[in-house]
Amino acid sequence: MGLAGLLALALSACGGGTKYRPASDTPVRIGPPYTIRGVTYAPAADPQYDMLGYATWYGNESGNQTANGERFRPRWYTAAHKTLPLPTYVEVTSLDTGRRIIVRINDRGPFGESARIIDLSQGAAELLGVRAKGKATVRVRAVRPAERDRKALREGKAARPLPPVPGPTLANLQGQFARGVGAR
């Protein structure tokens, strides 16, 4: 191979485009505080995380890189959160229906309105039944699902279905939301 061939080979190694990391549970990334639109967020481990707020969804960013280096795939069951470690698994409950799903947080967001606590991928929003709403009232809590469910989510498949929240529990969560976050 001549000098021109070696030079072309060396240059092609530099122009490989975005390097995506595979979906993995390690290493867990917390990261330093960061500022978006004048608001500083401090990522931290919070195994007891349990919040009520709004979920929105995103799906047009197909092919973009997530905050932990993975390729964003809108049909997978993933989400973005401002401060939880990447990845973290969370159970998301729709406060309108009681339907529950598990998603894998691999990105940062949502930014803007403080009551928005999670951005769901398009696939997760569809599975939860909130895609048509655009913005939905939810409960988000950190969970440690079985390895079988974590593996499914890392491969873009849904975790095992969860039964809906019982009626009295759902009514209690709806009341907490009304007192703490505001009208649904």
Salt bridges, closest charged atoms under 4 A:
ASP25 OD1 - ARG104 NE 3.67
ASP25 OD2 - ARG150 NE 3.46
ASP25 OD2 - ARG154 NH1 2.77
ASP50 OD2 - ARG139 NH2 2.61
GLU70 OE2 - ARG21 NH1 3.93
GLU70 OE2 - ARG104 NH2 2.83
GLU91 OE1 - ARG100 NH1 3.17
GLU91 OE1 - ARG141 NH2 3.28
ASP96 OD2 - LYS133 NZ 2.44
ASP96 OD1 - ARG184 NH2 2.87
GLU113 OE1 - LYS135 NZ 2.88
ASP119 OD1 - ARG116 NH2 3.30
GLU126 OE1 - ARG75 NH1 2.91
GLU126 OE2 - ARG131 NH1 2.81
GLU147 OE1 - ARG150 NH2 2.72
GLU147 OE2 - ARG154 NH2 2.63
ASP149 OD2 - ARG160 NH2 3.10
GLU155 OE2 - LYS151 NZ 2.70
GLU155 OE1 - LYS157 NZ 2.92
